[in-house]
């Protein structure tokens, strides 16, 4: 099973296939490749998995995804 996570971009570096971004995820910073979301920039929410941002999310969708992740984590044995 794969799990994608929402994170907000705080900084972008590089260009084209080497474009990467620092994301804030649950209070932690992660670096992910942004090559597949060329229009994403600081302040945008992205869905990422295995070090790659897959799509840009609306703030509402990101909030709902984060809420669902918390709900799952709280219900785990």
MARZABA-335345 format. One line per field, with one value per residue (C-alpha): residue number from 1; residue in three letters; x, y negated, z negated. Coordinates in nm, 2 decimals, always signed. Each point is the difference from the previous one (the first is absolute). Layout:
resi (NUM, ...)
resn (ALA, ...)
east (X, ...)
north (Y, ...)
up (Z, ...)
% end
This chain:
resi (1, 2, 3, 4, 5, 6, 7, 8, 9, 10, 11, 12, 13, 14, 15, 16, 17, 18, 19, 20, 21, 22, 23, 24, 25, 26, 27, 28, 29, 30, 31, 32, 33, 34, 35, 36, 37, 38, 39, 40, 41, 42, 43, 44, 45, 46, 47, 48, 49, 50, 51, 52, 53, 54, 55, 56, 57, 58, 59, 60, 61, 62, 63, 64, 65, 66, 67, 68, 69, 70, 71, 72, 73, 74, 75, 76, 77)
resn (UNK, UNK, UNK, UNK, UNK, UNK, UNK, UNK, UNK, UNK, UNK, UNK, UNK, UNK, UNK, UNK, UNK, UNK, UNK, UNK, UNK, UNK, UNK, UNK, UNK, UNK, UNK, UNK, UNK, UNK, UNK, UNK, UNK, UNK, UNK, UNK, UNK, UNK, UNK, UNK, UNK, UNK, UNK, UNK, UNK, UNK, UNK, UNK, UNK, UNK, UNK, UNK, UNK, UNK, UNK, UNK, UNK, UNK, UNK, UNK, UNK, UNK, UNK, UNK, UNK, UNK, UNK, UNK, UNK, UNK, UNK, UNK, UNK, UNK, UNK, UNK, UNK)
east (+0.00, +0.12, -0.07, +0.03, +0.02, -0.09, +0.27, +0.03, +0.30, +0.21, +0.30, +0.08, +0.35, +0.13, -0.16, -0.18, +0.07, +0.23, -0.27, -0.06, -0.19, +0.02, -0.34, -0.15, -0.17, -0.14, +0.25, +0.30, +0.18, +0.04, +0.17, -0.19, +0.05, -0.24, +0.07, -0.36, -0.16, +0.18, -0.24, +0.01, +0.17, +0.04, -0.33, -0.15, -0.12, +0.12, -0.08, +0.33, +0.12, +0.35, +0.17, -0.20, -0.28, -0.28, -0.26, -0.09, -0.29, -0.24, +0.02, -0.33, +0.10, +0.33, -0.19, -0.24, +0.29, +0.19, -0.32, -0.05, +0.36, -0.05, -0.32, +0.17, +0.30, -0.23, -0.20, +0.30, +0.04)
north (+0.00, -0.35, -0.31, -0.35, -0.29, -0.37, -0.26, -0.38, -0.13, -0.25, -0.03, +0.10, +0.06, +0.12, +0.03, +0.26, +0.36, -0.12, -0.23, +0.07, -0.15, -0.01, +0.10, -0.03, +0.32, +0.03, -0.25, +0.17, -0.10, +0.23, -0.04, +0.13, -0.01, -0.25, +0.10, +0.14, -0.32, -0.28, -0.27, +0.07, -0.26, -0.12, +0.00, +0.28, +0.33, +0.31, +0.37, +0.20, +0.35, +0.16, -0.34, -0.13, -0.25, +0.15, -0.28, -0.34, +0.00, -0.27, -0.11, +0.16, +0.34, -0.01, -0.08, +0.29, +0.24, -0.11, +0.05, +0.35, +0.09, -0.12, +0.20, +0.32, -0.05, -0.05, +0.31, +0.23, +0.26)
up (+0.00, +0.09, -0.20, +0.14, -0.24, +0.03, -0.07, +0.05, +0.20, -0.18, +0.23, +0.36, +0.15, +0.34, +0.34, +0.22, -0.11, -0.28, -0.15, -0.37, -0.28, -0.38, -0.14, -0.34, -0.10, -0.35, -0.13, +0.17, +0.31, +0.30, +0.33, +0.30, +0.38, +0.17, +0.36, +0.05, -0.14, +0.19, -0.09, -0.38, -0.21, -0.36, -0.18, +0.21, -0.14, +0.19, -0.03, -0.02, -0.02, -0.01, +0.04, +0.30, +0.00, +0.21, +0.02, -0.13, -0.26, -0.09, -0.36, -0.07, +0.14, -0.19, -0.32, +0.06, +0.07, -0.31, -0.21, +0.14, -0.07, -0.37, -0.03, +0.13, -0.23, -0.30, +0.07, +0.04, -0.27)
% end
